[in-house]
Structure formats: structure tokens, C-alpha cells
Amino acid sequence: MSSDKVRASHILIKHQGSRRKASWKDPEGQVIMNTTRESAVSQLKSLRDDIASGKLKFDDVAARYSDCSSAKRGGDLGPFGRGQMQKPFEEATYALKVGEISDIVDTDSGVHIIMRTG
């Protein structure tokens, strides 16, 4: 196993431009189809502010708001190496220090904030 692995948690908000317009909390995609990228970003920014200020915990926010199935694990994606995630996601994760939270990261899946955990 490569020692170059990282571990991260994330919060994903899907929007109209997302590759798959459905998620565990919106199986029909009705909310996602009506969510613009701008509104997804503003929702994520306000959640990020609440986490940064200590008002909310990252894993609680992920469990409640993330459109990724990792929400059930508080957003935890487990360890991964290079080439396993979409490029912008991977680059953002590797650029973070452990415990740091990224700015908004755009991928084909939607918009994310990422917290590097290992």
C-alpha cells in the first residue's frame, strides 16, 4: 500500500449541472434539478462558515446535508490515493493540511467542501 494516501471527509451539494441528478436524500432528483450551481455554492458557503465558527460540526453537517452516500459516515470517504477521485477533488485534498477545510471545490458530481482527516 502506498504511503501517499490521504483521508478526507466531504460535504457534497448537487445541482442542475451535476452528472447524476439524484442522491440518497433526493432519489427522484426533484430538489437537485431545481438547484442552480449558485444556490448550491451559497448553501455550502454558509455551512462552511458555521463549521469554521464552531457553531456546527463537520460530520453533523455532512450527515444532514451532503448529497453523497458518505453522509451516513459523517462525510468520511476513507483513505484514497492519487487517481482514485476526480482530479479537482484530489488536488484540493492533497493541498490541505490535516484538519483544514477547503474552499468550494467544483467537480462533475457537484460542489464540495473537503476536510482532510489524515
C-alpha positions as CSV (number, residue, x, y, z in Angstrom):
1,M,0.0,0.0,0.0
2,S,1.3,3.4,-0.9
3,S,2.2,5.8,1.9
4,D,0.9,8.6,-0.4
5,K,-2.7,8.1,0.7
6,V,-4.8,10.7,2.3
7,R,-8.1,10.5,4.1
8,A,-10.8,13.0,3.9
9,S,-14.4,13.8,4.6
10,H,-16.6,16.0,2.4
11,I,-20.0,17.6,2.0
12,L,-21.4,17.5,-1.5
13,I,-24.3,19.6,-2.7
14,K,-25.5,18.5,-6.1
15,H,-27.1,20.9,-8.6
16,Q,-28.6,21.1,-12.1
17,G,-25.1,20.6,-13.7
18,S,-24.3,17.5,-11.7
19,R,-23.5,14.3,-13.6
20,R,-26.1,12.3,-11.6
21,K,-29.1,14.3,-10.5
22,A,-30.2,12.1,-7.7
23,S,-29.0,11.2,-4.2
24,W,-29.9,9.3,-1.1
25,K,-31.9,12.2,0.2
26,D,-33.4,13.2,-3.2
27,P,-33.9,9.8,-5.0
28,E,-36.1,11.4,-7.7
29,G,-33.8,14.4,-8.1
30,Q,-36.6,16.9,-7.7
31,V,-34.6,19.2,-5.5
32,I,-31.3,18.8,-7.4
33,M,-33.0,19.5,-10.8
34,N,-34.1,22.9,-9.3
35,T,-30.9,23.8,-7.6
36,T,-28.6,26.2,-9.5
37,R,-24.9,26.0,-9.0
38,E,-25.0,29.4,-7.5
39,S,-27.5,28.4,-4.8
40,A,-25.6,25.2,-4.1
41,V,-22.4,27.3,-3.6
42,S,-24.1,29.8,-1.3
43,Q,-25.6,27.0,0.8
44,L,-22.2,25.4,1.1
45,K,-20.5,28.7,1.9
46,S,-22.9,29.3,4.8
47,L,-22.5,25.8,6.1
48,R,-18.7,26.2,5.9
49,D,-18.9,29.4,7.9
50,D,-20.9,27.7,10.6
51,I,-18.4,24.9,10.8
52,A,-15.4,27.3,10.8
53,S,-17.0,29.4,13.6
54,G,-17.6,26.2,15.7
55,K,-21.4,26.6,15.5
56,L,-21.8,23.3,13.7
57,K,-19.6,20.1,13.5
58,F,-18.4,19.0,10.1
59,D,-19.7,15.4,10.4
60,D,-23.1,16.6,11.6
61,V,-23.5,18.9,8.7
62,A,-22.4,16.1,6.3
63,A,-24.8,13.7,7.8
64,R,-27.7,16.1,7.3
65,Y,-26.9,18.0,4.1
66,S,-24.4,16.0,2.0
67,D,-25.8,14.5,-1.3
68,C,-23.1,11.8,-1.1
69,S,-23.8,8.4,0.4
70,S,-20.8,9.0,2.7
71,A,-23.2,11.3,4.7
72,K,-24.0,8.2,6.7
73,R,-20.4,8.2,7.9
74,G,-20.3,11.9,8.6
75,G,-18.8,12.5,5.1
76,D,-15.9,10.2,5.6
77,L,-14.5,8.8,2.4
78,G,-11.8,6.7,4.0
79,P,-8.2,6.6,2.7
80,F,-7.5,7.1,-1.0
81,G,-4.5,7.6,-3.3
82,R,-3.9,9.6,-6.4
83,G,-6.0,8.7,-9.4
84,Q,-9.0,7.5,-7.4
85,M,-11.0,10.7,-7.2
86,Q,-12.0,13.3,-9.7
87,K,-8.9,15.5,-10.4
88,P,-10.1,18.8,-8.8
89,F,-11.2,16.8,-5.6
90,E,-7.9,15.0,-5.4
91,E,-5.8,18.2,-5.9
92,A,-7.8,20.1,-3.3
93,T,-7.4,17.3,-0.7
94,Y,-3.7,16.9,-1.2
95,A,-3.2,20.6,-0.9
96,L,-4.9,20.7,2.6
97,K,-3.2,20.1,5.9
98,V,-4.8,17.6,8.2
99,G,-7.8,19.3,9.9
100,E,-8.1,22.0,7.3
101,I,-11.3,22.6,5.3
102,S,-11.2,23.5,1.6
103,D,-12.9,26.3,-0.1
104,I,-15.6,25.4,-2.6
105,V,-14.4,22.6,-5.0
106,D,-16.2,22.0,-8.3
107,T,-16.4,18.5,-9.8
108,D,-18.8,16.7,-12.2
109,S,-20.6,15.5,-9.1
110,G,-21.4,18.9,-7.8
111,V,-19.8,21.4,-5.3
112,H,-17.9,20.2,-2.3
113,I,-16.1,21.3,0.8
114,I,-13.4,18.9,1.9
115,M,-11.9,18.3,5.3
116,R,-8.6,16.4,5.3
117,T,-8.5,14.0,8.2
118,G,-5.4,12.0,7.5
